[in-house]
Amino acid sequence: MADTRVTLGGVELKNPVIPASGTFGYGYEFARLYDINCLGALSFKGTTWEPRFGNPTPRIAECTAGLINSVGLQNPGVEKVIAEELPKLQACFGGPIIANISGFSIEQYADTAALLDKEEGVAILEINVSCPNVSHGGMSFGTQPDMAARVTAAVKEVTKKPVYIKLTPNVADIVAIAKACEEAGADGISMINTLLGMRVDLRTRRPVVANKMGGFSGPAILPVALRMVWQVYEAVRIPIIGMGGVSRAEDVIEMMLCGAAAVQVGAANLVDPFACQKIVADLPTVMEKYGIENLKDIIGGAHHG
């Protein structure tokens, strides 16, 4: 029988499939469609210290094999997330919950993490230093090793929970940034967030997205994500949550062979709300097809021939 269990440090998941932050709301919205307890874990919508309305509309542009979004971290703020959103999620999901945190200063990252550290229902803190859709925050902390390390160290000081740093692909050397986070105390790496992209409306001759550029995601970016996970796996000794273009069970296997210990599914949820459920259901069949009995055994397997 196929064993789909994996671990992220000391956190065990029944399978490696995790809806990516920003593509699955706070979970309970999808629980109206199917039993989300089939998921290995869940990373809820990006949370900031203060409420955010997000960017002006339009925020979405479709493109070949993907989409561009510029939502801009719309959320009700950490206090309301803890008081209202987290209890609704816990009422319908019993698996590990990953709290995705973003900020506009190192202090905001730390303060938000400190509040979520007190929540027993939160298993892992995912620190987003990679959002391309906000000014003076998010990705600006993730493009330089020293800044990413400073955020990591500040969060580690205020929490006992595992800390995973979510990295941007929009850099010259993602390995240097991953290593800096590891040296600063990160327990794991989440990667990759969206690439920067844009579309132009031929009728108006203006960018489709009001913010001009946005985060490009979807199947088209899978090869880039695989390459970066491969590179970082060879450079660090902490677990990697791989993501970027994953839409099938086969993609999960490929991502794990490159070095991911678990895998997040993002844009696919926006195309098909049942995407994660289908991937979880398909995993045992795909494992059998390729002679895989235990998923833990294949992590990084492509590096060893």
Secondary structure, DSSP 8 states (H G I E B T S, - for coil): --B--EEETTEEESSSEEE-TTSSTTSHHHHTTS-GGGSS-EE---B-SS-B--S-S--EEEETTEEEE-----B--HHHIIIIIHHHHHHH--S-EEEEE--SSHHHHHHHHHHHHT-TTEEEEEEE---TTSSSSGGGGTSSHHHHHHHHHHHHHH--S-EEEE--S-SS-HHHHHHHHHHTT-SEEEE---EEE--EETTTTEESSTTS-EEEESGGGHHHHHHHHHHHHTT-SS-EEEESS--SHHHHHHHHHHT-SEEEE-HHHHH-TTHHHHHHHHHHHHHHHTT-SBGGGGTTGGG--
